[in-house]
């Protein structure tokens, strides 16, 4: 394999958790997911559930003098575009469940099938539930289970959700997941290390703690869902679901067909003159302002969508921005363009038209209009307050009398909000500014964004939060 080094990635590489056979975890802070680089024979490696950008895996393999020989998928991912094809282009063999129906070259695995990796053996375990085609991947050192990669079938203190495929399959998949865990995974020895893909912060996961790896024995004893009989397992699992980003509905099919290839160095964003941006917007392009919220507040192109570039950028882009229109961006000089492109591509946004060359300075120099949205400390909250956090965040404590609409639902709900001034808040102000930009483009005026969250308000005012 050609071990080309890519640019730094937002994924973080971690050393072995202490029990696995040379397992390196690469964690995506923004999506809350882990993928794994596993040394399976001298000089050869397996990658499990890679994200689209191949550079972290190529860089890690080069650092440990490994060739990536295999890349395995536990399931068709809904929350990110897979990097399996990218690593296949570098020489790896793709391994996936036959039921996934991948439309590009791969080795299809059946339940119970074993594959000699040259030092260790990989056994496919059908564990449907999170998705119908889901596999867990058991790594054997001789006859000894050395590690199991559980995707979304088993997580520390939880399991992944079953409502991402189709509404009519949600309960049947929950029942299948109960049987997968009970009859397949819990039959493994207690000491078996468990390496899941989805973790805390992933919208694919049911609520869980901050642990990223676990063992079969720890989950047998401490996972609250696994103490239940089937009916209670299904009831508690389905009762804990919240909303999830709209782009999840598209990516399973993207990953089944096989995404386009970009290599470790995707193309840079072209620079666009202000008049070119105006023309693209008139033709239907979407303008995304990725600058920090304080910069957006001080002046932005009317109608721009505020999504600050940060680890969670991809999630909110995929939730509130259309994927069928060209995207134009506004950035500050010091922001990482390559990071923005990688985040767009990993959630399937490929129509990247370019960025406003010179940023807002060039826009103003051209004499073009701009809008402003004031920022205020949350302690100054007054009048009608709109809280756009997720439902569980709102329920855990909110300002008395605050309205609640999740950010992801705001586009449809904006017309039902009461008239007059609105003070928009979240936990810090970043999601609130996204919400305010959506409301502004819907025609609302007299908008304020509050800096800080509900607990900041309670500390500053000495008043109690409401819970519901």
Secondary structure, DSSP 8 states (H G I E B T S, - for coil): ---------SEEEE---SSSSSEEEEEETTTTEEEEEEEEETTEEEEES-BS--HHHHHHHHHTT-EEEEEE-SS--SSS-B-HHHHHHTT-EEEEEGGG--SSS-EEE-TT-EEE-SSSEEEEEE--SSSTT-EEEEEEETTEEEEEEEETS-BTTB-B-S-SS-GGGHHHHHHHHHHHHHHTGGGS-TT-EEEESB-TT-TTB-S--S--EEEHHHHHHH-GGGGS-HHHHHHHHHHT-----TTHHHHHHHHHH------SS-----EE-HHHHHHHHHTT-EEEE-S-HHHHHH-B-TT-EE---STTHHHHHHHHS-SSS-EEEE--TTS-HHHHHHHHHHTT---EEEEETTHHHHHHHTT---B--EEEEGGG--SEEEE-S-HHHHHT-B-TT-EE--GGGHHHHGGGS-SS-EEEE-SSSHHHHHHHHHHHHTT--SEEEEES-HHHHHHHH----B--
